[in-house]
Amino acid sequence: MKKLIAIIALIITAAGCVWAEKTVAELNPGFDEAMTQAMRPKNVTVFGYQKETKPFSLFWFTDIHGDEREFGRLIEFFKTYRRHFDGAICTGDMMRDSAEHSDFDYWAATPGHEEIMSVIGNHDVLRNDNNYVNINYDDILSMRECYVKYFAPFIGKWGVNYIPGKTYYYKDFDNKKIRLVVLDNMQRKNEPKAVIGQLAWLKDTLAGAREKDLSVIIAAHYNINDTEKIECNFTEKSILYNGEFRDCDLYMKIVDDFRKEGGKFVCWIAGHLHRDFIIKSKKYPGQLCIVCDAACDWQSAAYSETARVPGMKCGDLADTLVVDTSRHLIKLIRVGATMDGFMRPKNEVTLDYLTGEIVSQY
């Protein structure tokens, strides 16, 4: 009898191993090699080797919408390949619907969350179900309320330069010559001073980057306005929505002045649209924006051209942003869903961030 029980237990254990859900790393076996190539610096000269700045890499996802399971899976992937990354960020919409309707406890309860920087999204500022149903931005969470809820328990572990009570900050990666700037670009109609203060802060922060000869990446939730698509496999064929970043032109003007004064600007990165886009400003040359599809599969499925099936490779979705400042290149490596409904591959794309030219894609 004991032998029979032992045999049954062994069979159950073996079956569990066979049927166990695969990790994101297991579903993306080529990632290690792709990163090895993407992170190769430009270091060969005619007469020998010249030391160049190694590319910067950021693990990036957005619009997780309270999906605790997917949050844990993405963190596990980040930890598995931690050696390849300089940092990790979620560009907003950590909440499912609104602050009243959603539970944010999942974030702190997920091991490994400590290294994940975050950005305030439109669902994160919605105060209650009335905000959510009516898309009412007249009475949203103040910047201080957002700071207390989403930043205060975590921001001290991110290694960033921040002001207590403010939901914008920056982080320098001096060895990669990069400054990552994070903005809160919510529609704060009831808090105009928050916008004015952030504009002044951004101007000073960009000036500091110029003085240190750092190239700048700006992360926000809403994408920039008045843009056109850069046609490639990472740009969806659907309609591109512009206009939700109410004060966008004020921020873009500051970035434009920064560039004219000799500052080095790489790109904006954003979420919100639950679609993939690479876009460029019509008004301000040299300002690119990369928009990533939603990490939460049930949100992505409602909007995106990419099908999402939990348990399959396409069930997960994140990007790795690699920036090679010595060659002015952005390299995007998709983690998870690597094909859309038009059967276009979304594995990697490389573009020149000074010209917007697509160098390669597949």
N, C-alpha and C positions, 0 to 999 in steps of 0.2 A: 504493500500500500504506500509506504514511504517513497519507494522508487517511482511509483506511478505519479505521485504528487510532484516529485522532483522533475520528472519528465514533462508534466503539464506546465510547471512553472518555467522550465527552460523553453518550451514551445511559445508560451506567452511572451517571454522576454525577447525571443528571437523575432516574433511577429511585430512586437513594438519597435524594434530596431528597424525593421523593414518599412513599417508604416509611419515612422516618425517624420514629422514635418521637416523638410530640408531648410537649412539656414540660408540667409541671403548670400553668404560667402559660397556655400555649396552650389547655389543656383547661378553664380557668376564666376565660373572657374577661370576665365581669361583675364580677370581684373588685375591680378598681380603682374602679369606680363605687360598689360597695357600701361599700368602706372610706371613700370620700370622704364619703358620707352618714353612716356610722356615727360618724365622727370629728368631725362637726360639733358644736361646743360650744353650750351654751345661752347665747346672747349677746345676745338681743334683749330690750329693756325697753320700757316704754310711751313714754318720752321720749328714747330713743336706745340707745346700745350700752353694755353693761356687760361688762367683761372677766371671763370665767369660766375655770376650769381646763379645759384641753382633755382629752378622754377618753384613757385609757391603753389601749395595745393590746399583746397578747402573742401571738406565733405559737406554737402549742402542738400537740404530737403526743405519742403515748405508745405503749409496747409495740412498739418497732421490731424487737425480737427478731433482731438480727444481720442484718437485711435491708439489705445495703450499697447495693443498687440504689435502694431506696425512700428510704433516708437521703440519698443524693446528690440525688435528685429533689426532696425536700422542702427541702433546703438551697438548691438552685438557685431554688426558688420564693421562699424567704425573701429571698435576695439580690436577686431581681428586684424585689420590692416592699419592699425594706428601708426606704424612706422612710416607709412606713406604720406600722412596728413600733417599739416601745420595747425589745423583747427577744424571745428565743425560748427554749423549754424543752421537754425530753422528760421526761415524768413516769414514768420507770422502765422496767425490763425492756429494757435495751440488749442483753443476751445472749440467744441463742437458747434454750438449755436451762440449762446450768450453767457455772460458771467453767472446769471441766475440759473440758467437751464443746464449748464455744463459742470462737470467735475474736473478741477485742475489738479487734484491730488495725485493723479497718475504720474505726473511729471517727476515729482520728488520721489515717488515710490519705485521708479524704474532705475535699477542699478546702472551706473555709468552716465547718468544725466548731467553730472557735475561739469563735464567739458563741453556741453552743448550750449553755445550762445544762442540767444533768441532775439526776435524782432516783434514789435507789437503789430498785430493784424486787425482788420476791421471787426472780426468776430470777438476778438479779445477785449475790445472796448465797449461792445454792446452790453448795456447794463441789465436788461431783462428781456422777457419774451416779447414785450411791446416793441422794444427796439428791434428785435430780430424779425418779427412778422411784418412790421411797417417800414423796415430799413430806416429807422429814425435816428439821426445823428445829432439831434438837438440836445439830448441829455445822455451823453455817453460818459464812461468813466474818465475822470480827469487824468492828467499825466501822472500826478502823484499817486492816485489810486492804482493805476496800472503798475507803477514802479513797486508799490508795496506788495501787490498780488503776484506779479510775474518776475520781477527782478530782484527785489531785496533778499530773498532767501538764497539766491544763486550767484549774483553778479560778482561777489567778492572772490569767487573761485575761478573766474574767467580770465583773470590777468589783464583786464581792460582798464582804460582810463575813463572814469565816469564821474558824474556829479550826483550825489544822493538826491533822490526825488525826481530825477530826469530820466526819460526812457530813450536817450541817445548816448552813444559812447563811441570810443575808437580803440583799436588795438594795433600796436606796431609789431611787425615781424622784421626786425632790423636786419637779420641775416639774409632775408629774402628781399629787402628793400621795398616792403609793402606796408601801407597803412590801410587797414580795414575800418571803414566808417559806417556806423549803423544809425539810421534815422528812424524816427517815429513820424510817418507822414499821414497820420489819420486826419480826418476832417473835423478838427476841433473848433467848431463854430462858437461854442460857448467858452472857449479858452484862447482868445487871440494872442495873449501874451506868451503862451507856450510856443506858438509858431514864431513870433518875433525873436524870442530868446534862442530858439534852435537855429534860426537863420544866422544870427550873430556868432553863435558857437561854431557853425559849419564853416563860416568864413575864416575864423581864427584857426580852426582845426586843419583846413586845407593849407593855410599859410604856413603852419608848423610843418606839414608834410613837405612843402616845397623847400623849406629851410634845411630839412634833413635829407633832401633828395630821395624821398619815398614816393613810389607810384601808388595811386589811390584806387581802391575799389569801394563803392558805396552799396550797402545792403539796405533795402527797404521792403515794405510789403506791396504797395502799389507800384505799378510800372510807370515809366515816364510818359508824358503826353506828346501829342502831335508828332507821331512817328510813322515810319514805313517799315515794312518787313524786309529782312535780308533773307532771300529765298534759299532755303537749304532743308535738309531732312529734319532739323530740330525746329523748324518753323511750321506751325500747323496751317492748313489751307482754310481754316474757318475764319470768321470775322475777328479782327483785332479790335478790342474795346479800348478806347482812350478816354481820358477826361476825369477819372475818379480821384486822382491826386490833385486836390483843389488848388493848392499853392505850388504846384510843380514848377511852373516857370520861374518862380522866385529862387528855388533851389538850383535849377538848371543854369540860371544866369550867374550864380555864384561859382558854379563849376566851370562855366565858360570863361569867366574872368580869371579863375585859377589857371586854366590852360593858357590863356593869352599872356599871363605873367610868367610863363615858363614851367608851370606845374605839370606833372605827369599823371594823366588820368587813364585808367584802364576801362572800367565799365560800371554800370549799375547792375545789380542782381535783384530779382523780385519774385513774388508769387502771385497769389490772389486769383488769377484768371483760370486756374485749374487746366491749363494748357501749356504747351511748349511754344515759345516764340524767341527769335533773335531779331531785335528791332534797332533802328537808329533814328536819332532826332532829325527832323527836317530843318529845324531852326538853328540848332547848335551842332555844327559839324564836330565829329570826334566823340560824341556821346552815344555809346551803345548801351543797350539794356538786354539782359538775358532773363527770360521768364521761365521758371520751372513748373512743370505739371504737379498736381497735388500728390503728396505721399499717401494720403488716405484713399484707399481704392474705391470706396463707395461714393466719395466726392468726385474723384477723377472720372468715374464712369458716366456721370451725369453730364459732363461737359466735353471731355477730351476725345480726340480721334483715336486714342489708344485704348484697347480693351484691357481690362484688369481682371485677373482670375486668381484669387487667393490659393496659395499652395504651388502655383506655377511661377516661373521666372517673372512673368508679366504682372504678378501680384504685388511686387514691390516697385518703388520708384524713387530714385534720388539721383543727384548728379555729383560728380567730382569736378570742381573748377580748378584747372591748372593754368597759372599765368607765368609765362616766360618773358620777363622784362627785357632780356638781352636781345630777343628777336621780335618783341612786340606781338606775341602770340597768346591767344586764349585757346585752351584745349578743354573741351567738355567730354567727359566719359560717363555714359549712362550706367547706372546701377539698377538692374531690374528690367523694366519694360523696354525692350530694344527694337520694337517693331510697331508701326501704327496700322490703322485699318486700311490704308492704301498700300500696305506691304512695303513701306519704305523703312529701311534699317535706321535705327537710332542707336548706334554703338558709340561712335566718336565723331566729333567735328572739330576742326581747327580753323581759326580765323585770325586775320591780322587786325588788332584792335585800333590801329591808327587809320586804316583805310576801310575796314568793314569787309574786306575781301575774304571769301571762303578759300582756304588753302587745301583742305581735304575733308572728306566725309564718307562714312560708310555705316 
